[in-house]
Amino acid sequence: MNILFMGPPGAGKGTQAERIVSKYEIPHISTGDMFRAAMANETPLGLIAKGYIEEGQLVPDDVTIGIVEERLADADCRNGFLLDGFPRTVDQAIALDKIMVKLASKIDHVVNLDVDMDILLERLTGRRICKDCSSTYHVVFNPAKVVDVCDKCQGELYQRKDDNETSVGTRLSVYASQTKPLLEYYEKSGNLVNVNGIGEIDSVFSEIENALRSPS
């Protein structure tokens, strides 16, 4: 089963991805993992990507697409994969379709975790991190026993600069504007499923399982 997994920051994608790869025994492939593997293995495309990354530049689409093709051709992807972080644009989605044709395969399901913007703001702006041991808390969902004091080491808890409401709002707006055309593309293809990301972890995963059981 070949799955694309999409969702905004704070939707709980990482937690659900772990469950999907465990249940269906498929590799979890993220853009970052692909780049790191290609660079570590010193593939020709990996070396090209490394040059851009070391100079602080964005890796061009043709290099990224080539690295994705290399990774999806690996033996561990023959029985399926969970692809996360790619594609990010409609052009990349079209390129992915071409890759799958070359591999005599297809994307079976596109799962999008859908969460209301206000809830995402609450989730992301409520995060607190210990300055000493880096333990993570949340003012609503996982509060420390003593306000702003780490349970584990009694270090001071702080809010990251990019977790403030303005920064988070900007990130979410950019994600929404960039992702909308992509969701429309996959909706037209008929294999997009929007899953409500609000609720208990188990109930959200049950919704995902139901989506993956449906014909693609």
C-alpha positions in Angstrom: 0.0 0.0 0.0 1.5 3.3 -1.1 0.3 6.2 1.1 0.8 10.0 0.9 0.4 11.5 4.3 -0.4 15.2 4.6 -1.4 17.6 7.4 -0.5 21.0 8.9 2.0 21.6 11.7 0.4 20.5 15.0 -2.1 18.0 13.5 -0.4 15.0 15.1 1.0 13.6 11.9 4.1 12.2 13.5 2.2 10.2 16.1 -0.2 8.8 13.5 2.6 8.0 11.1 4.3 5.8 13.7 1.1 3.8 14.1 0.6 3.4 10.3 4.1 2.1 9.6 3.9 -0.2 12.6 0.5 -1.7 11.6 1.1 -2.0 7.9 4.9 -2.8 8.1 5.9 -0.2 5.5 8.8 2.3 5.7 8.1 5.9 6.7 9.9 8.1 4.1 10.3 11.8 4.7 12.0 14.4 2.6 14.6 15.0 5.2 15.4 11.2 5.6 15.7 10.9 1.8 18.2 13.8 1.6 20.2 12.5 4.5 20.4 9.0 3.1 21.3 10.2 -0.4 24.1 12.4 1.0 25.4 9.7 3.4 25.5 7.2 0.6 27.1 9.8 -1.7 24.9 9.1 -4.6 25.4 11.5 -7.5 22.2 13.3 -6.7 23.0 13.2 -3.0 26.3 15.0 -3.7 24.5 17.7 -5.8 21.9 18.2 -3.0 24.7 18.5 -0.4 26.2 21.3 -2.3 23.0 23.3 -2.3 22.2 22.5 1.4 25.7 23.5 2.6 25.4 26.8 0.8 22.0 27.4 2.5 20.1 27.2 -0.8 16.9 25.3 -1.6 17.5 22.1 -3.5 16.1 22.4 -7.0 13.0 20.4 -7.9 14.7 18.2 -10.5 17.3 17.1 -7.9 14.6 16.5 -5.2 12.5 14.5 -7.6 15.5 12.4 -8.6 16.2 11.6 -5.0 12.6 10.6 -4.4 12.7 8.3 -7.4 16.0 6.7 -6.1 14.4 6.1 -2.7 11.1 4.7 -3.9 13.0 2.2 -6.2 14.6 0.7 -3.1 13.7 -2.9 -2.2 12.0 -2.0 1.1 9.4 0.0 -0.8 8.2 -2.8 -2.9 5.4 -3.7 -0.5 4.4 -0.1 0.1 5.5 3.1 1.8 4.3 6.1 3.7 5.5 9.2 2.0 5.6 12.4 4.1 6.8 15.9 3.1 6.6 15.3 -0.6 5.1 16.4 -2.9 4.7 20.1 -1.8 3.5 21.5 -5.1 1.3 20.3 -8.0 4.4 20.1 -10.2 6.0 17.8 -7.8 2.7 15.7 -7.6 2.7 15.4 -11.4 6.4 14.3 -11.2 5.5 11.7 -8.5 2.8 10.3 -10.7 5.4 9.8 -13.5 7.8 8.1 -11.0 5.1 5.7 -10.0 4.4 4.8 -13.7 8.1 4.1 -14.1 7.9 1.8 -11.1 4.7 0.1 -12.4 2.9 1.2 -9.3 0.6 4.0 -8.1 -0.3 6.1 -5.0 -3.2 4.2 -3.4 -4.3 6.7 -0.8 -3.7 10.4 0.1 -4.6 10.9 3.7 -4.9 14.5 4.9 -5.2 15.1 8.6 -7.6 18.0 8.9 -7.6 20.2 12.0 -9.3 23.6 12.6 -6.9 26.5 12.6 -7.8 27.7 16.2 -7.1 24.3 17.6 -3.7 24.2 15.8 -2.9 27.6 17.3 -3.7 26.3 20.7 -1.7 23.1 20.3 1.4 24.9 18.9 1.5 28.0 21.0 1.0 26.0 24.2 4.2 24.1 23.9 6.8 24.7 26.6 10.4 23.3 26.7 12.8 22.8 29.6 15.9 24.9 29.2 18.1 22.3 31.0 16.9 18.8 29.8 14.7 19.8 26.8 11.7 17.9 28.0 8.5 19.0 26.3 5.2 20.1 28.0 2.0 21.7 27.0 0.1 24.2 29.1 -3.3 22.5 28.3 -2.6 18.9 27.2 0.5 18.0 29.2 1.1 20.7 31.9 4.0 20.6 34.3 3.0 20.0 38.0 4.4 23.4 38.9 3.9 26.2 36.4 7.0 26.9 34.3 9.1 24.3 36.2 10.2 21.0 34.7 8.9 17.9 36.5 12.1 15.9 35.8 14.9 18.3 36.6 13.2 21.4 38.0 14.7 23.5 35.1 12.9 26.6 33.8 10.3 26.0 31.0 10.2 28.4 28.1 8.3 29.1 24.9 10.3 28.9 21.7 10.3 32.1 19.6 8.7 30.4 16.7 5.9 29.1 18.9 4.4 32.5 19.5 0.9 33.2 18.1 2.2 35.5 15.3 4.9 33.1 14.0 2.6 30.1 14.3 -0.2 31.9 12.5 2.1 32.8 9.7 3.4 29.2 9.3 -0.2 27.8 9.2 -1.3 30.4 6.7 1.6 29.6 4.4 0.9 25.9 4.7 -2.7 26.4 3.9 -2.1 28.5 0.8 0.6 26.2 -0.5 -1.3 23.0 0.2 -4.7 24.0 -1.1 -3.9 23.4 -4.9 -2.2 20.1 -3.9 -5.3 18.9 -2.1 -7.5 19.9 -5.0 -5.2 18.0 -7.4 -5.6 14.8 -5.3 -9.3 15.3 -4.8 -9.7 15.3 -8.6 -7.8 12.0 -8.8 -10.3 10.5 -6.4 -7.9 9.1 -3.8 -7.9 12.0 -1.3 -9.4 11.2 2.2 -9.7 14.0 4.8 -9.5 12.6 8.3 -10.6 14.6 11.3 -7.4 15.1 13.3 -9.3 16.3 16.5 -9.9 13.7 19.2 -8.2 10.9 21.0 -5.2 9.4 19.3 -6.9 6.0 19.0 -10.1 7.4 17.5 -8.1 9.4 14.9 -6.1 6.2 14.0 -9.4 4.3 13.6 -10.5 6.9 11.1 -7.3 6.5 9.2 -7.6 2.7 9.2 -11.1 3.0 7.8 -9.8 5.3 5.1 -7.1 2.9 4.1 -9.6 0.0 3.9 -11.7 1.9 1.3 -11.0 1.1 -2.4 -8.5 3.5 -4.0 
